[in-house]
């Protein structure tokens, strides 16, 4: 019996998620289903990868992660199952998996080719593969070795002598703007200099916090989150509505964020 997680862009309005889950209920014994998120922006495989990357390391060996984003049947699209860090990842071969497994130890990768299952019926294909793995079946029985895993080009921060220029990659439920600038980049550039974070609307942030709980209520600040990414936050106070940094600064995903060193 294994845990099965699901990440999708199905949203809460339509019945698509229920139909997908029904296939797993019919095929997987004693189903243990965990939702990572179903609020991924439509067809945004980068966002799906970002969310699952932040979650999968918390799960035990044998967990099966299923990604539905970008999995709609189309000419030339294939589906894969990758084994990494003793867990399984099922998704379309569209670039979503290499991004989230960049730091993982990949031990096998198979193209899904299951006898008797229509390769265009994604729900049946995924649920049949997951049921096989959940019952202890061997990965190699699901199909041949993948010859090529598609990768997507990701936007990396630009690092120069006196600055790091990054961008917002995600905005969470609280309106926190998560950037692609990491603590390791910051530490490498600091060299005893004074840092500041520059954002749109000419807002400059000079104070860094390790925990959002330490940020004074209503104050705009920079925080290193648990994954060591730079986040632009607004301190919260109990019971009082405070806008998130996205509203306060009018920021969106892909907007620039610059860190200066003087």
C-alpha positions in Angstrom: 0.0 0.0 0.0 1.5 3.3 -1.1 0.7 7.0 -0.9 -0.4 8.6 -4.2 -0.2 12.3 -4.6 -1.8 14.4 -7.3 -0.9 17.7 -8.9 -3.1 19.3 -11.5 -4.5 22.4 -13.1 -8.1 21.0 -12.8 -9.3 23.6 -10.3 -12.3 23.2 -7.9 -15.1 24.2 -10.4 -15.2 21.3 -12.9 -15.7 17.6 -12.4 -12.4 16.7 -14.0 -10.6 16.0 -10.7 -13.4 13.7 -9.5 -13.3 11.7 -12.8 -9.5 11.3 -12.4 -9.8 10.2 -8.9 -12.5 7.7 -9.8 -10.1 5.8 -12.0 -7.7 5.5 -9.1 -10.5 4.4 -6.7 -11.4 1.6 -9.0 -7.9 0.3 -9.5 -5.8 1.0 -6.4 -6.5 -1.0 -3.3 -6.8 0.9 -0.1 -6.1 4.2 -1.9 -4.1 6.8 0.1 -4.6 9.9 -1.9 -2.9 13.3 -1.1 -3.6 16.5 -3.0 -0.5 18.6 -3.6 -2.4 21.3 -5.5 -5.1 21.5 -8.1 -4.9 25.3 -8.4 -1.9 25.3 -10.8 -2.4 27.9 -13.5 -3.7 26.2 -16.7 -1.0 24.3 -18.6 1.7 25.9 -16.4 4.2 23.0 -16.1 6.8 25.2 -14.5 4.5 26.0 -11.6 3.5 22.4 -11.2 7.1 21.4 -11.0 7.8 24.2 -8.5 5.0 23.1 -6.2 5.8 19.3 -6.3 9.5 20.0 -5.8 8.7 21.7 -2.5 6.6 18.8 -1.3 7.9 15.5 -2.5 10.9 15.2 -0.1 8.4 15.1 2.8 6.9 11.8 1.6 8.1 8.3 2.4 9.9 5.9 0.1 7.5 4.2 -2.3 5.2 7.3 -2.7 3.8 7.7 -6.2 3.5 11.2 -7.5 1.1 11.8 -10.4 1.2 15.1 -12.4 -1.7 15.9 -14.7 -0.6 19.3 -15.9 0.2 19.3 -19.6 -0.9 15.7 -19.9 -3.8 16.1 -22.4 -3.3 13.8 -25.4 -1.6 15.4 -28.4 0.4 14.3 -31.3 3.8 13.0 -30.3 3.3 13.3 -26.5 4.4 10.3 -24.5 4.1 9.5 -20.8 6.8 8.4 -18.4 7.4 7.1 -14.9 10.7 8.0 -13.2 12.1 6.5 -10.1 14.1 8.9 -8.0 15.0 9.1 -4.3 13.1 5.8 -3.9 9.8 7.4 -5.0 7.9 7.3 -8.4 6.9 10.2 -10.6 4.3 9.7 -13.3 3.7 12.6 -15.9 3.8 13.5 -19.5 7.2 13.7 -21.0 6.8 17.5 -21.4 9.6 18.8 -19.1 7.8 18.9 -15.8 9.8 16.2 -14.1 13.5 17.1 -14.9 13.0 20.5 -13.3 11.7 19.1 -10.0 14.2 16.2 -9.9 17.3 18.3 -10.6 18.8 17.5 -7.2 17.3 14.0 -6.9 19.0 10.6 -7.6 17.3 9.1 -10.6 17.6 5.3 -10.8 15.2 4.4 -13.6 13.0 6.0 -16.2 10.4 4.2 -18.3 8.0 5.2 -21.1 4.5 4.0 -20.1 3.4 1.3 -22.6 0.9 -0.9 -20.8 -0.8 -3.7 -22.7 -4.5 -3.3 -22.9 -4.6 0.3 -21.9 -5.3 3.0 -24.4 -2.3 5.4 -24.4 -4.7 8.3 -25.1 -6.7 7.6 -22.0 -4.5 9.4 -19.5 -6.6 8.7 -16.4 -6.6 4.9 -17.2 -2.9 4.9 -18.0 -1.8 6.8 -14.9 -4.1 4.9 -12.5 -3.1 1.5 -14.0 0.6 2.3 -13.6 0.1 3.6 -10.1 -1.9 0.5 -9.0 0.9 -1.7 -10.4 3.5 0.2 -8.4 1.4 0.4 -5.3 1.1 -3.4 -5.2 4.9 -3.8 -5.4 5.1 -4.3 -9.2 8.4 -3.8 -11.0 8.8 -0.5 -12.8 10.4 -2.2 -15.8 7.1 -4.0 -16.6 5.4 -0.6 -17.3 7.4 0.0 -20.5 10.8 0.4 -22.2 13.6 2.6 -21.0 13.0 6.3 -21.9 15.3 7.3 -24.7 15.0 11.0 -24.2 13.5 13.0 -21.3 12.3 16.5 -22.5 13.6 19.5 -20.6 12.3 23.0 -20.4 14.4 26.2 -20.3 14.2 27.8 -17.0 14.9 31.5 -16.2 17.9 31.7 -14.0 18.9 34.8 -12.0 21.5 37.0 -13.6 24.5 37.5 -11.2 26.9 40.4 -11.6 29.5 42.1 -9.5 27.2 44.4 -7.6 23.8 42.8 -8.1 21.6 39.7 -8.6 18.6 40.2 -10.9 15.9 37.6 -10.4 12.2 37.3 -10.8 9.0 36.2 -9.0 8.4 32.5 -9.7 5.3 32.0 -7.5 2.8 33.9 -5.4 1.3 31.9 -2.5 -2.0 32.0 -0.8 -0.9 34.8 1.5 0.3 37.0 -1.4 3.9 36.3 -0.7 6.1 36.8 -3.8 8.6 33.9 -4.0 11.7 34.6 -6.2 14.3 32.5 -7.8 17.1 34.2 -5.9 18.6 31.7 -3.4 20.5 32.1 -0.1 23.6 30.5 -1.6 23.7 33.2 -4.4 23.3 35.9 -1.8 26.1 34.5 0.5 28.5 34.2 -2.5 27.9 37.9 -3.4 27.7 39.4 0.0 31.4 39.7 0.8 30.9 42.1 3.7 28.8 44.5 1.7 25.4 46.0 2.5 22.6 44.3 0.6 19.2 45.7 -0.3 16.2 44.3 -2.3 14.8 46.6 -5.0 11.3 46.0 -6.4 8.8 47.7 -8.8 7.2 51.0 -7.6 10.7 52.0 -6.3 10.4 50.1 -3.1 13.7 49.3 -1.4 14.0 46.7 1.3 17.1 46.6 3.5 16.0 44.3 6.3 16.2 40.5 6.0 14.4 38.0 8.3 14.7 34.2 8.7 11.0 33.8 9.7 7.9 35.6 8.5 6.6 35.6 12.1 9.4 38.0 13.1 8.3 40.6 10.5 6.4 43.5 12.2 2.7 43.7 11.2 2.2 45.6 7.9 5.9 45.9 7.2 7.3 45.0 3.8 10.3 42.8 4.3 12.6 40.2 2.7 12.5 36.6 4.2 14.5 33.5 3.4 11.9 30.7 3.3 12.4 27.1 4.4 13.7 26.3 0.9 16.2 29.2 1.1 14.5 31.3 -1.6 14.2 35.0 -1.2 10.6 36.0 -0.6 9.0 39.5 -0.4 6.4 39.5 2.4 4.2 41.7 4.4 4.1 41.1 8.2 0.7 39.9 9.4 -1.3 40.7 12.5 -4.0 38.5 14.0 -7.5 39.2 12.7 -6.5 42.2 10.6 -6.5 42.1 6.9 -3.2 43.1 5.5 -2.5 43.0 1.7 0.1 40.6 0.5 3.3 41.9 -1.1 1.8 41.1 -4.6 -1.1 43.6 -4.0 1.0 46.1 -2.2 3.6 46.3 -5.0 1.4 45.3 -7.9 3.7 42.4 -8.5 3.0 39.3 -10.7 4.8 36.1 -11.6 7.8 36.9 -13.9 8.2 40.4 -12.5 11.8 41.5 -11.8 13.4 41.6 -8.3 16.9 43.0 -7.9 19.3 42.6 -5.0 22.0 45.3 -4.8 25.3 45.1 -2.9 27.1 48.3 -1.9 
